[in-house]
Amino acid sequence: MDWVPGFYSRTGSWWGPAEARITERDHRRVRLLGEHAGAGPHRVLELGCGYGTTAAATARAGHSVTAVEITDRVGFADSFSRDVAPGSLTLVNEDFYRVRLPERFGAVTYWNGFGVGSDADQRRLLRRIAAEWLLPDGVALIDVFNPFVWARWDGDETHRTPDPARGYAYELFEVTTFDPVTCTAVDTWWEAGRPDEKISQVLRCYSPADLTLLLEGTGLRLTAVTVGEESFAPATMRPGWAELLREHPEYVAVLRRQ
Ligand SMILES: C[S@@+](CC[C@H](N)C(=O)[O-])C[C@H]1O[C@@H](n2cnc3c(N)ncnc32)[C@H](O)[C@@H]1O
């Protein structure tokens, strides 16, 4: 996982000026929290909060949020922390594998990040959620990278031209590959004119069935899966479901303590 701070810090410097603002994506996540955790207000732990947009939207909905982020993306988040009434936002600039937190939470969230490192690493994080952070009746909402869609993106290339008016100052290239043996996506980026300075994020993808196996022995169980706006019990079979097979690169796993 050595690549993690460098990748998210560098991409944060590319995209932060444009993307460190609250959008419909953040409001959707707050709605999902209400749907699965109840209206609250709750104490919420957000892992890997990035620019802090969802953490700020969650606090503005009245929750008391602790948000952990390893990189300097947290600098963008800092600008939100003064304006989050009626809730509160505490930013912790640390590694969530090491951080010690003195309290437990009604909800733990990890948006758009789970799947970095080995299966053993994911289990280590899931065990911390169950044993150290979640209240007995709490809920964890974890975005999981969907292998069916990432596999379809194998070999895709994109070219992003700068758009300074919207805060995108860099001309960038991206190549995505997918390894079907390890079920891992490799998403590689570089700046125009700097092809020798490529950086990659390596994302382990889990189908709902694989996630259920991963959860064994962690103290957590999968109670629902949300794809787009629709939630269903994990045992539900829906052959031909286009949203999960073809459309959404992530789904939300709803986890509770065993
Ligand atoms: C893909 S970004 C998503 C950010 C944010 N959750 C969002 O949806 O916009 C994943 C974030 O998790 C952070 N992260 C990854 N591993 C971490 C760790 N061990 N401790 C704290 N933050 C971590 C990264 O630095 C990055 O900002």
The ligand as a Tripos MOL2 file, in Angstrom:
@<TRIPOS>MOLECULE
LIG
   27    29     1     0     0
SMALL
NO_CHARGES

@<TRIPOS>ATOM
      1 C1        -10.6760    7.3620   -3.9090 C.3       1 LIG1
      2 S1        -10.4360    8.4730   -2.5880 S.3       1 LIG1
      3 C2        -12.1070    8.8060   -2.0870 C.3       1 LIG1
      4 C3        -12.2240   10.0060   -1.1860 C.3       1 LIG1
      5 C4        -13.6300   10.2950   -0.6240 C.3       1 LIG1
      6 N1        -14.0650    9.2250    0.2520 N.3       1 LIG1
      7 C5        -14.5990   10.4940   -1.7580 C.2       1 LIG1
      8 O1        -15.4530    9.6370   -1.9910 O.co2     1 LIG1
      9 O2        -14.4810   11.5180   -2.4480 O.co2     1 LIG1
     10 C6         -9.8810    7.3940   -1.2560 C.3       1 LIG1
     11 C7         -9.3400    8.1880   -0.0930 C.3       1 LIG1
     12 O3         -8.9810    7.2990    0.9690 O.3       1 LIG1
     13 C8         -7.7710    7.7650    1.5330 C.3       1 LIG1
     14 N2         -7.0920    6.6470    2.1910 N.ar      1 LIG1
     15 C9         -6.6400    5.5060    1.6040 C.ar      1 LIG1
     16 N3         -6.0260    4.7270    2.5200 N.ar      1 LIG1
     17 C10        -6.0880    5.3890    3.7060 C.ar      1 LIG1
     18 C11        -5.6290    5.0960    5.0210 C.ar      1 LIG1
     19 N4         -4.9510    3.9540    5.2810 N.pl3     1 LIG1
     20 N5         -5.8970    5.9600    6.0100 N.ar      1 LIG1
     21 C12        -6.5800    7.1200    5.7520 C.ar      1 LIG1
     22 N6         -7.0240    7.4700    4.5170 N.ar      1 LIG1
     23 C13        -6.7870    6.6100    3.5100 C.ar      1 LIG1
     24 C14        -7.0020    8.2920    0.3330 C.3       1 LIG1
     25 O4         -5.9340    9.1550    0.6800 O.3       1 LIG1
     26 C15        -8.0920    8.9730   -0.4640 C.3       1 LIG1
     27 O5         -8.2510   10.3330   -0.1190 O.3       1 LIG1
@<TRIPOS>BOND
     1     1     2 1
     2     2     3 1
     3     2    10 1
     4     3     4 1
     5     4     5 1
     6     5     6 1
     7     5     7 1
     8     7     8 2
     9     7     9 1
    10    10    11 1
    11    11    12 1
    12    11    26 1
    13    12    13 1
    14    13    14 1
    15    13    24 1
    16    14    15 ar
    17    14    23 ar
    18    15    16 ar
    19    16    17 ar
    20    17    18 ar
    21    17    23 ar
    22    18    19 1
    23    18    20 ar
    24    20    21 ar
    25    21    22 ar
    26    22    23 ar
    27    24    25 1
    28    24    26 1
    29    26    27 1
@<TRIPOS>SUBSTRUCTURE
     1 LIG1         1 GROUP 0 **** ****
